[in-house]
Amino acid sequence: MDIGSFLAYRRKQLGLSFSDVGSAIGYTPQAIYRYEKGIVKIDLSLVDSFCKVLNLSAEAFFGMD
């Protein structure tokens, strides 16, 4: 599973919308959609923010957990 698909899976698992995640990290819902679909690659500076919002470790984020 690629990172975008994993983020979408985890977001849905937690019952969060694109808006919920976007608001928490300071991005638009459209940007979150683009990250999940792989249209735009996730900047490494956002990993920590995504991990906090989605309650993940960095290892889990990168599929090492």
N, CA, C, O and CB atoms as a CASP TS submission, in Angstrom:
PFRMAT TS
TARGET T0000
AUTHOR 0000-0000-0000
METHOD Language model
MODEL 1
PARENT N/A
ATOM      1  N   MET     1       0.857  -1.182   0.000  1.00  0.00           N
ATOM      2  CA  MET     1       0.000   0.000   0.000  1.00  0.00           C
ATOM      3  C   MET     1       0.897   1.236   0.000  1.00  0.00           C
ATOM      4  O   MET     1       1.840   1.320   0.787  1.00  0.00           O
ATOM      5  CB  MET     1      -0.972   0.003   1.235  1.00  0.00           C
ATOM      6  N   ASP     2       0.610   2.182  -0.867  1.00  0.00           N
ATOM      7  CA  ASP     2       1.409   3.406  -0.895  1.00  0.00           C
ATOM      8  C   ASP     2       0.998   4.344   0.242  1.00  0.00           C
ATOM      9  O   ASP     2      -0.017   4.124   0.901  1.00  0.00           O
ATOM     10  CB  ASP     2       1.259   4.118  -2.254  1.00  0.00           C
ATOM     11  N   ILE     3       1.783   5.372   0.460  1.00  0.00           N
ATOM     12  CA  ILE     3       1.550   6.278   1.589  1.00  0.00           C
ATOM     13  C   ILE     3       0.187   6.968   1.470  1.00  0.00           C
ATOM     14  O   ILE     3      -0.533   7.077   2.462  1.00  0.00           O
ATOM     15  CB  ILE     3       2.671   7.333   1.668  1.00  0.00           C
ATOM     16  N   GLY     4      -0.169   7.427   0.291  1.00  0.00           N
ATOM     17  CA  GLY     4      -1.452   8.106   0.111  1.00  0.00           C
ATOM     18  C   GLY     4      -2.630   7.213   0.456  1.00  0.00           C
ATOM     19  O   GLY     4      -3.560   7.645   1.137  1.00  0.00           O
ATOM     20  N   SER     5      -2.597   5.971  -0.010  1.00  0.00           N
ATOM     21  CA  SER     5      -3.669   5.019   0.291  1.00  0.00           C
ATOM     22  C   SER     5      -3.720   4.719   1.779  1.00  0.00           C
ATOM     23  O   SER     5      -4.798   4.596   2.361  1.00  0.00           O
ATOM     24  CB  SER     5      -3.479   3.721  -0.501  1.00  0.00           C
ATOM     25  N   PHE     6      -2.552   4.602   2.390  1.00  0.00           N
ATOM     26  CA  PHE     6      -2.499   4.351   3.827  1.00  0.00           C
ATOM     27  C   PHE     6      -3.092   5.524   4.599  1.00  0.00           C
ATOM     28  O   PHE     6      -3.836   5.320   5.558  1.00  0.00           O
ATOM     29  CB  PHE     6      -1.052   4.094   4.275  1.00  0.00           C
ATOM     30  N   LEU     7      -2.771   6.750   4.191  1.00  0.00           N
ATOM     31  CA  LEU     7      -3.324   7.935   4.861  1.00  0.00           C
ATOM     32  C   LEU     7      -4.843   7.962   4.741  1.00  0.00           C
ATOM     33  O   LEU     7      -5.543   8.262   5.709  1.00  0.00           O
ATOM     34  CB  LEU     7      -2.723   9.226   4.265  1.00  0.00           C
ATOM     35  N   ALA     8      -5.350   7.647   3.554  1.00  0.00           N
ATOM     36  CA  ALA     8      -6.804   7.622   3.346  1.00  0.00           C
ATOM     37  C   ALA     8      -7.448   6.560   4.238  1.00  0.00           C
ATOM     38  O   ALA     8      -8.479   6.806   4.864  1.00  0.00           O
ATOM     39  CB  ALA     8      -7.142   7.348   1.855  1.00  0.00           C
ATOM     40  N   TYR     9      -6.832   5.382   4.291  1.00  0.00           N
ATOM     41  CA  TYR     9      -7.344   4.287   5.120  1.00  0.00           C
ATOM     42  C   TYR     9      -7.389   4.702   6.591  1.00  0.00           C
ATOM     43  O   TYR     9      -8.397   4.501   7.270  1.00  0.00           O
ATOM     44  CB  TYR     9      -6.472   3.025   4.948  1.00  0.00           C
ATOM     45  N   ARG    10      -6.297   5.278   7.074  1.00  0.00           N
ATOM     46  CA  ARG    10      -6.218   5.673   8.484  1.00  0.00           C
ATOM     47  C   ARG    10      -7.193   6.807   8.795  1.00  0.00           C
ATOM     48  O   ARG    10      -7.829   6.804   9.849  1.00  0.00           O
ATOM     49  CB  ARG    10      -4.786   6.099   8.840  1.00  0.00           C
ATOM     50  N   ARG    11      -7.315   7.779   7.883  1.00  0.00           N
ATOM     51  CA  ARG    11      -8.237   8.895   8.081  1.00  0.00           C
ATOM     52  C   ARG    11      -9.667   8.371   8.220  1.00  0.00           C
ATOM     53  O   ARG    11     -10.409   8.793   9.108  1.00  0.00           O
ATOM     54  CB  ARG    11      -8.140   9.902   6.905  1.00  0.00           C
ATOM     55  N   LYS    12     -10.042   7.454   7.340  1.00  0.00           N
ATOM     56  CA  LYS    12     -11.390   6.878   7.383  1.00  0.00           C
ATOM     57  C   LYS    12     -11.584   6.026   8.631  1.00  0.00           C
ATOM     58  O   LYS    12     -12.664   6.020   9.223  1.00  0.00           O
ATOM     59  CB  LYS    12     -11.653   6.035   6.128  1.00  0.00           C
ATOM     60  N   GLN    13     -10.544   5.313   9.027  1.00  0.00           N
ATOM     61  CA  GLN    13     -10.590   4.486  10.226  1.00  0.00           C
ATOM     62  C   GLN    13     -10.910   5.335  11.460  1.00  0.00           C
ATOM     63  O   GLN    13     -11.618   4.889  12.362  1.00  0.00           O
ATOM     64  CB  GLN    13      -9.256   3.748  10.417  1.00  0.00           C
ATOM     65  N   LEU    14     -10.385   6.548  11.488  1.00  0.00           N
ATOM     66  CA  LEU    14     -10.602   7.460  12.606  1.00  0.00           C
ATOM     67  C   LEU    14     -11.869   8.302  12.442  1.00  0.00           C
ATOM     68  O   LEU    14     -12.232   9.065  13.337  1.00  0.00           O
ATOM     69  CB  LEU    14      -9.404   8.370  12.762  1.00  0.00           C
ATOM     70  N   GLY    15     -12.536   8.160  11.301  1.00  0.00           N
ATOM     71  CA  GLY    15     -13.761   8.914  11.054  1.00  0.00           C
ATOM     72  C   GLY    15     -13.532  10.387  10.774  1.00  0.00           C
ATOM     73  O   GLY    15     -14.392  11.221  11.056  1.00  0.00           O
ATOM     74  N   LEU    16     -12.370  10.708  10.218  1.00  0.00           N
ATOM     75  CA  LEU    16     -12.024  12.092   9.917  1.00  0.00           C
ATOM     76  C   LEU    16     -12.318  12.422   8.457  1.00  0.00           C
ATOM     77  O   LEU    16     -12.214  11.562   7.583  1.00  0.00           O
ATOM     78  CB  LEU    16     -10.549  12.353  10.231  1.00  0.00           C
ATOM     79  N   SER    17     -12.681  13.656   8.208  1.00  0.00           N
ATOM     80  CA  SER    17     -12.904  14.119   6.835  1.00  0.00           C
ATOM     81  C   SER    17     -11.629  14.784   6.311  1.00  0.00           C
ATOM     82  O   SER    17     -10.676  15.010   7.057  1.00  0.00           O
ATOM     83  CB  SER    17     -14.111  15.111   6.769  1.00  0.00           C
ATOM     84  N   PHE    18     -11.635  15.091   5.016  1.00  0.00           N
ATOM     85  CA  PHE    18     -10.520  15.846   4.439  1.00  0.00           C
ATOM     86  C   PHE    18     -10.370  17.171   5.183  1.00  0.00           C
ATOM     87  O   PHE    18      -9.257  17.619   5.459  1.00  0.00           O
ATOM     88  CB  PHE    18     -10.740  16.092   2.913  1.00  0.00           C
ATOM     89  N   SER    19     -11.501  17.788   5.501  1.00  0.00           N
ATOM     90  CA  SER    19     -11.493  19.076   6.212  1.00  0.00           C
ATOM     91  C   SER    19     -10.886  18.950   7.601  1.00  0.00           C
ATOM     92  O   SER    19     -10.117  19.813   8.024  1.00  0.00           O
ATOM     93  CB  SER    19     -12.912  19.630   6.321  1.00  0.00           C
ATOM     94  N   ASP    20     -11.227  17.881   8.311  1.00  0.00           N
ATOM     95  CA  ASP    20     -10.682  17.682   9.654  1.00  0.00           C
ATOM     96  C   ASP    20      -9.155  17.614   9.615  1.00  0.00           C
ATOM     97  O   ASP    20      -8.473  18.290  10.385  1.00  0.00           O
ATOM     98  CB  ASP    20     -11.255  16.399  10.283  1.00  0.00           C
ATOM     99  N   VAL    21      -8.638  16.801   8.720  1.00  0.00           N
ATOM    100  CA  VAL    21      -7.184  16.638   8.615  1.00  0.00           C
ATOM    101  C   VAL    21      -6.549  17.930   8.113  1.00  0.00           C
ATOM    102  O   VAL    21      -5.530  18.374   8.643  1.00  0.00           O
ATOM    103  CB  VAL    21      -6.827  15.461   7.673  1.00  0.00           C
ATOM    104  N   GLY    22      -7.145  18.523   7.102  1.00  0.00           N
ATOM    105  CA  GLY    22      -6.601  19.763   6.555  1.00  0.00           C
ATOM    106  C   GLY    22      -6.543  20.884   7.574  1.00  0.00           C
ATOM    107  O   GLY    22      -5.542  21.595   7.661  1.00  0.00           O
ATOM    108  N   SER    23      -7.612  21.045   8.347  1.00  0.00           N
ATOM    109  CA  SER    23      -7.644  22.084   9.383  1.00  0.00           C
ATOM    110  C   SER    23      -6.563  21.852  10.429  1.00  0.00           C
ATOM    111  O   SER    23      -5.928  22.800  10.892  1.00  0.00           O
ATOM    112  CB  SER    23      -9.018  22.127  10.056  1.00  0.00           C
ATOM    113  N   ALA    24      -6.356  20.611  10.794  1.00  0.00           N
ATOM    114  CA  ALA    24      -5.380  20.282  11.827  1.00  0.00           C
ATOM    115  C   ALA    24      -3.942  20.558  11.391  1.00  0.00           C
ATOM    116  O   ALA    24      -3.098  20.898  12.220  1.00  0.00           O
ATOM    117  CB  ALA    24      -5.520  18.832  12.217  1.00  0.00           C
ATOM    118  N   ILE    25      -3.659  20.414  10.091  1.00  0.00           N
ATOM    119  CA  ILE    25      -2.274  20.636   9.636  1.00  0.00           C
ATOM    120  C   ILE    25      -2.110  21.936   8.848  1.00  0.00           C
ATOM    121  O   ILE    25      -1.012  22.259   8.395  1.00  0.00           O
ATOM    122  CB  ILE    25      -1.818  19.467   8.777  1.00  0.00           C
ATOM    123  N   GLY    26      -3.202  22.674   8.689  1.00  0.00           N
ATOM    124  CA  GLY    26      -3.108  23.976   8.022  1.00  0.00           C
ATOM    125  C   GLY    26      -3.134  23.917   6.506  1.00  0.00           C
ATOM    126  O   GLY    26      -2.555  24.771   5.835  1.00  0.00           O
ATOM    127  N   TYR    27      -3.808  22.907   5.965  1.00  0.00           N
ATOM    128  CA  TYR    27      -3.930  22.762   4.513  1.00  0.00           C
ATOM    129  C   TYR    27      -5.400  22.638   4.135  1.00  0.00           C
ATOM    130  O   TYR    27      -6.246  22.363   4.985  1.00  0.00           O
ATOM    131  CB  TYR    27      -3.131  21.530   4.007  1.00  0.00           C
ATOM    132  N   THR    28      -5.696  22.839   2.874  1.00  0.00           N
ATOM    133  CA  THR    28      -7.079  22.732   2.407  1.00  0.00           C
ATOM    134  C   THR    28      -7.491  21.269   2.262  1.00  0.00           C
ATOM    135  O   THR    28      -6.639  20.392   2.119  1.00  0.00           O
ATOM    136  CB  THR    28      -7.253  23.467   1.067  1.00  0.00           C
ATOM    137  N   PRO    29      -8.786  21.009   2.297  1.00  0.00           N
ATOM    138  CA  PRO    29      -9.258  19.642   2.051  1.00  0.00           C
ATOM    139  C   PRO    29      -8.803  19.124   0.685  1.00  0.00           C
ATOM    140  O   PRO    29      -8.520  17.937   0.527  1.00  0.00           O
ATOM    141  CB  PRO    29     -10.786  19.588   2.145  1.00  0.00           C
ATOM    142  N   GLN    30      -8.735  20.018  -0.291  1.00  0.00           N
ATOM    143  CA  GLN    30      -8.291  19.631  -1.637  1.00  0.00           C
ATOM    144  C   GLN    30      -6.842  19.156  -1.624  1.00  0.00           C
ATOM    145  O   GLN    30      -6.484  18.221  -2.341  1.00  0.00           O
ATOM    146  CB  GLN    30      -8.446  20.808  -2.612  1.00  0.00           C
ATOM    147  N   ALA    31      -6.018  19.795  -0.814  1.00  0.00           N
ATOM    148  CA  ALA    31      -4.614  19.383  -0.713  1.00  0.00           C
ATOM    149  C   ALA    31      -4.511  17.988  -0.102  1.00  0.00           C
ATOM    150  O   ALA    31      -3.708  17.171  -0.553  1.00  0.00           O
ATOM    151  CB  ALA    31      -3.808  20.396   0.130  1.00  0.00           C
ATOM    152  N   ILE    32      -5.313  17.714   0.915  1.00  0.00           N
ATOM    153  CA  ILE    32      -5.300  16.391   1.546  1.00  0.00           C
ATOM    154  C   ILE    32      -5.734  15.335   0.530  1.00  0.00           C
ATOM    155  O   ILE    32      -5.150  14.253   0.459  1.00  0.00           O
ATOM    156  CB  ILE    32      -6.231  16.363   2.797  1.00  0.00           C
ATOM    157  N   TYR    33      -6.752  15.656  -0.245  1.00  0.00           N
ATOM    158  CA  TYR    33      -7.220  14.750  -1.302  1.00  0.00           C
ATOM    159  C   TYR    33      -6.081  14.441  -2.282  1.00  0.00           C
ATOM    160  O   TYR    33      -5.865  13.286  -2.649  1.00  0.00           O
ATOM    161  CB  TYR    33      -8.427  15.372  -2.058  1.00  0.00           C
ATOM    162  N   ARG    34      -5.367  15.472  -2.695  1.00  0.00           N
ATOM    163  CA  ARG    34      -4.267  15.291  -3.651  1.00  0.00           C
ATOM    164  C   ARG    34      -3.146  14.429  -3.073  1.00  0.00           C
ATOM    165  O   ARG    34      -2.556  13.613  -3.782  1.00  0.00           O
ATOM    166  CB  ARG    34      -3.706  16.648  -4.073  1.00  0.00           C
ATOM    167  N   TYR    35      -2.857  14.612  -1.795  1.00  0.00           N
ATOM    168  CA  TYR    35      -1.837  13.764  -1.144  1.00  0.00           C
ATOM    169  C   TYR    35      -2.290  12.310  -1.134  1.00  0.00           C
ATOM    170  O   TYR    35      -1.519  11.409  -1.464  1.00  0.00           O
ATOM    171  CB  TYR    35      -1.560  14.246   0.308  1.00  0.00           C
ATOM    172  N   GLU    36      -3.543  12.087  -0.755  1.00  0.00           N
ATOM    173  CA  GLU    36      -4.049  10.715  -0.667  1.00  0.00           C
ATOM    174  C   GLU    36      -4.102  10.028  -2.027  1.00  0.00           C
ATOM    175  O   GLU    36      -3.850   8.827  -2.124  1.00  0.00           O
ATOM    176  CB  GLU    36      -5.431  10.710  -0.041  1.00  0.00           C
ATOM    177  N   LYS    37      -4.422  10.768  -3.063  1.00  0.00           N
ATOM    178  CA  LYS    37      -4.519  10.188  -4.407  1.00  0.00           C
ATOM    179  C   LYS    37      -3.164  10.077  -5.098  1.00  0.00           C
ATOM    180  O   LYS    37      -3.067   9.491  -6.177  1.00  0.00           O
ATOM    181  CB  LYS    37      -5.453  11.020  -5.262  1.00  0.00           C
ATOM    182  N   GLY    38      -2.118  10.632  -4.491  1.00  0.00           N
ATOM    183  CA  GLY    38      -0.789  10.558  -5.087  1.00  0.00           C
ATOM    184  C   GLY    38      -0.555  11.568  -6.187  1.00  0.00           C
ATOM    185  O   GLY    38       0.422  11.466  -6.928  1.00  0.00           O
ATOM    186  N   ILE    39      -1.438  12.538  -6.301  1.00  0.00           N
ATOM    187  CA  ILE    39      -1.291  13.590  -7.312  1.00  0.00           C
ATOM    188  C   ILE    39      -0.113  14.490  -6.942  1.00  0.00           C
ATOM    189  O   ILE    39       0.633  14.957  -7.803  1.00  0.00           O
ATOM    190  CB  ILE    39      -2.602  14.428  -7.442  1.00  0.00           C
ATOM    191  N   VAL    40       0.031  14.718  -5.639  1.00  0.00           N
ATOM    192  CA  VAL    40       1.119  15.529  -5.100  1.00  0.00           C
ATOM    193  C   VAL    40       1.831  14.690  -4.051  1.00  0.00           C
ATOM    194  O   VAL    40       1.183  14.041  -3.229  1.00  0.00           O
ATOM    195  CB  VAL    40       0.592  16.886  -4.492  1.00  0.00           C
ATOM    196  N   LYS    41       3.136  14.698  -4.073  1.00  0.00           N
ATOM    197  CA  LYS    41       3.925  13.958  -3.085  1.00  0.00           C
ATOM    198  C   LYS    41       3.946  14.733  -1.766  1.00  0.00           C
ATOM    199  O   LYS    41       3.985  15.963  -1.758  1.00  0.00           O
ATOM    200  CB  LYS    41       5.377  13.713  -3.603  1.00  0.00           C
ATOM    201  N   ILE    42       3.921  14.006  -0.670  1.00  0.00           N
ATOM    202  CA  ILE    42       3.923  14.618   0.653  1.00  0.00           C
ATOM    203  C   ILE    42       5.319  15.119   0.981  1.00  0.00           C
ATOM    204  O   ILE    42       6.299  14.379   0.890  1.00  0.00           O
ATOM    205  CB  ILE    42       3.439  13.619   1.724  1.00  0.00           C
ATOM    206  N   ASP    43       5.394  16.378   1.362  1.00  0.00           N
ATOM    207  CA  ASP    43       6.649  16.974   1.772  1.00  0.00           C
ATOM    208  C   ASP    43       7.038  16.394   3.131  1.00  0.00           C
ATOM    209  O   ASP    43       6.184  16.242   4.006  1.00  0.00           O
ATOM    210  CB  ASP    43       6.541  18.529   1.829  1.00  0.00           C
ATOM    211  N   LEU    44       8.290  16.076   3.310  1.00  0.00           N
ATOM    212  CA  LEU    44       8.738  15.480   4.569  1.00  0.00           C
ATOM    213  C   LEU    44       8.469  16.364   5.782  1.00  0.00           C
ATOM    214  O   LEU    44       8.371  15.868   6.904  1.00  0.00           O
ATOM    215  CB  LEU    44      10.209  15.177   4.490  1.00  0.00           C
ATOM    216  N   SER    45       8.351  17.663   5.561  1.00  0.00           N
ATOM    217  CA  SER    45       8.072  18.564   6.684  1.00  0.00           C
ATOM    218  C   SER    45       6.663  18.357   7.250  1.00  0.00           C
ATOM    219  O   SER    45       6.365  18.820   8.351  1.00  0.00           O
ATOM    220  CB  SER    45       8.243  20.018   6.242  1.00  0.00           C
ATOM    221  N   LEU    46       5.798  17.666   6.505  1.00  0.00           N
ATOM    222  CA  LEU    46       4.424  17.416   6.960  1.00  0.00           C
ATOM    223  C   LEU    46       4.251  16.087   7.679  1.00  0.00           C
ATOM    224  O   LEU    46       3.196  15.835   8.261  1.00  0.00           O
ATOM    225  CB  LEU    46       3.490  17.463   5.790  1.00  0.00           C
ATOM    226  N   VAL    47       5.258  15.242   7.650  1.00  0.00           N
ATOM    227  CA  VAL    47       5.131  13.900   8.244  1.00  0.00           C
ATOM    228  C   VAL    47       4.723  13.996   9.709  1.00  0.00           C
ATOM    229  O   VAL    47       3.796  13.307  10.136  1.00  0.00           O
ATOM    230  CB  VAL    47       6.459  13.118   8.115  1.00  0.00           C
ATOM    231  N   ASP    48       5.388  14.824  10.472  1.00  0.00           N
ATOM    232  CA  ASP    48       5.081  14.951  11.896  1.00  0.00           C
ATOM    233  C   ASP    48       3.635  15.392  12.108  1.00  0.00           C
ATOM    234  O   ASP    48       2.950  14.877  12.991  1.00  0.00           O
ATOM    235  CB  ASP    48       6.040  15.947  12.562  1.00  0.00           C
ATOM    236  N   SER    49       3.178  16.331  11.310  1.00  0.00           N
ATOM    237  CA  SER    49       1.792  16.812  11.430  1.00  0.00           C
ATOM    238  C   SER    49       0.793  15.710  11.116  1.00  0.00           C
ATOM    239  O   SER    49      -0.181  15.526  11.846  1.00  0.00           O
ATOM    240  CB  SER    49       1.556  18.005  10.496  1.00  0.00           C
ATOM    241  N   PHE    50       1.030  14.975  10.035  1.00  0.00           N
ATOM    242  CA  PHE    50       0.144  13.866   9.693  1.00  0.00           C
ATOM    243  C   PHE    50       0.145  12.809  10.797  1.00  0.00           C
ATOM    244  O   PHE    50      -0.903  12.265  11.143  1.00  0.00           O
ATOM    245  CB  PHE    50       0.565  13.237   8.356  1.00  0.00           C
ATOM    246  N   CYS    51       1.316  12.526  11.342  1.00  0.00           N
ATOM    247  CA  CYS    51       1.410  11.519  12.403  1.00  0.00           C
ATOM    248  C   CYS    51       0.598  11.929  13.630  1.00  0.00           C
ATOM    249  O   CYS    51      -0.078  11.098  14.235  1.00  0.00           O
ATOM    250  CB  CYS    51       2.876  11.295  12.796  1.00  0.00           C
ATOM    251  N   LYS    52       0.663  13.200  13.993  1.00  0.00           N
ATOM    252  CA  LYS    52      -0.095  13.673  15.154  1.00  0.00           C
ATOM    253  C   LYS    52      -1.597  13.574  14.908  1.00  0.00           C
ATOM    254  O   LYS    52      -2.334  13.076  15.758  1.00  0.00           O
ATOM    255  CB  LYS    52       0.286  15.120  15.489  1.00  0.00           C
ATOM    256  N   VAL    53      -2.049  14.042  13.756  1.00  0.00           N
ATOM    257  CA  VAL    53      -3.477  14.045  13.447  1.00  0.00           C
ATOM    258  C   VAL    53      -4.027  12.629  13.338  1.00  0.00           C
ATOM    259  O   VAL    53      -5.132  12.349  13.802  1.00  0.00           O
ATOM    260  CB  VAL    53      -3.735  14.805  12.150  1.00  0.00           C
ATOM    261  N   LEU    54      -3.255  11.739  12.727  1.00  0.00           N
ATOM    262  CA  LEU    54      -3.729  10.378  12.483  1.00  0.00           C
ATOM    263  C   LEU    54      -3.284   9.395  13.567  1.00  0.00           C
ATOM    264  O   LEU    54      -3.486   8.187  13.446  1.00  0.00           O
ATOM    265  CB  LEU    54      -3.241   9.901  11.134  1.00  0.00           C
ATOM    266  N   ASN    55      -2.669   9.937  14.636  1.00  0.00           N
ATOM    267  CA  ASN    55      -2.244   9.121  15.770  1.00  0.00           C
ATOM    268  C   ASN    55      -1.357   7.948  15.315  1.00  0.00           C
ATOM    269  O   ASN    55      -1.631   6.783  15.603  1.00  0.00           O
ATOM    270  CB  ASN    55      -3.475   8.594  16.529  1.00  0.00           C
ATOM    271  N   LEU    56      -0.304   8.300  14.605  1.00  0.00           N
ATOM    272  CA  LEU    56       0.626   7.312  14.062  1.00  0.00           C
ATOM    273  C   LEU    56       2.046   7.603  14.528  1.00  0.00           C
ATOM    274  O   LEU    56       2.389   8.743  14.841  1.00  0.00           O
ATOM    275  CB  LEU    56       0.563   7.295  12.527  1.00  0.00           C
ATOM    276  N   SER    57       2.855   6.575  14.569  1.00  0.00           N
ATOM    277  CA  SER    57       4.287   6.775  14.769  1.00  0.00           C
ATOM    278  C   SER    57       4.901   7.036  13.391  1.00  0.00           C
ATOM    279  O   SER    57       4.288   6.733  12.367  1.00  0.00           O
ATOM    280  CB  SER    57       4.961   5.525  15.481  1.00  0.00           C
ATOM    281  N   ALA    58       6.099   7.592  13.373  1.00  0.00           N
ATOM    282  CA  ALA    58       6.788   7.808  12.099  1.00  0.00           C
ATOM    283  C   ALA    58       7.048   6.475  11.409  1.00  0.00           C
ATOM    284  O   ALA    58       6.995   6.388  10.182  1.00  0.00           O
ATOM    285  CB  ALA    58       8.115   8.567  12.317  1.00  0.00           C
ATOM    286  N   GLU    59       7.329   5.436  12.194  1.00  0.00           N
ATOM    287  CA  GLU    59       7.566   4.105  11.633  1.00  0.00           C
ATOM    288  C   GLU    59       6.324   3.595  10.914  1.00  0.00           C
ATOM    289  O   GLU    59       6.415   3.055   9.811  1.00  0.00           O
ATOM    290  CB  GLU    59       7.981   3.120  12.736  1.00  0.00           C
ATOM    291  N   ALA    60       5.166   3.766  11.541  1.00  0.00           N
ATOM    292  CA  ALA    60       3.912   3.331  10.920  1.00  0.00           C
ATOM    293  C   ALA    60       3.632   4.140   9.662  1.00  0.00           C
ATOM    294  O   ALA    60       3.158   3.595   8.665  1.00  0.00           O
ATOM    295  CB  ALA    60       2.739   3.464  11.910  1.00  0.00           C
ATOM    296  N   PHE    61       3.922   5.434   9.701  1.00  0.00           N
ATOM    297  CA  PHE    61       3.692   6.298   8.542  1.00  0.00           C
ATOM    298  C   PHE    61       4.453   5.785   7.325  1.00  0.00           C
ATOM    299  O   PHE    61       3.925   5.782   6.213  1.00  0.00           O
ATOM    300  CB  PHE    61       4.110   7.742   8.855  1.00  0.00           C
ATOM    301  N   PHE    62       5.676   5.357   7.536  1.00  0.00           N
ATOM    302  CA  PHE    62       6.514   4.889   6.426  1.00  0.00           C
ATOM    303  C   PHE    62       6.411   3.385   6.203  1.00  0.00           C
ATOM    304  O   PHE    62       7.178   2.811   5.430  1.00  0.00           O
ATOM    305  CB  PHE    62       7.957   5.260   6.679  1.00  0.00           C
ATOM    306  N   GLY    63       5.455   2.748   6.886  1.00  0.00           N
ATOM    307  CA  GLY    63       5.209   1.326   6.653  1.00  0.00           C
ATOM    308  C   GLY    63       6.226   0.398   7.269  1.00  0.00           C
ATOM    309  O   GLY    63       6.373  -0.745   6.838  1.00  0.00           O
ATOM    310  N   MET    64       6.938   0.886   8.286  1.00  0.00           N
ATOM    311  CA  MET    64       7.957   0.065   8.920  1.00  0.00           C
ATOM    312  C   MET    64       7.453  -0.572  10.205  1.00  0.00           C
ATOM    313  O   MET    64       8.173  -1.328  10.857  1.00  0.00           O
ATOM    314  CB  MET    64       9.188   0.893   9.205  1.00  0.00           C
ATOM    315  N   ASP    65       6.218  -0.265  10.563  1.00  0.00           N
ATOM    316  CA  ASP    65       5.660  -0.771  11.818  1.00  0.00           C
ATOM    317  C   ASP    65       4.752  -1.957  11.546  1.00  0.00           C
ATOM    318  O   ASP    65       4.183  -2.527  12.478  1.00  0.00           O
ATOM    319  CB  ASP    65       4.885   0.336  12.561  1.00  0.00           C
TER
END
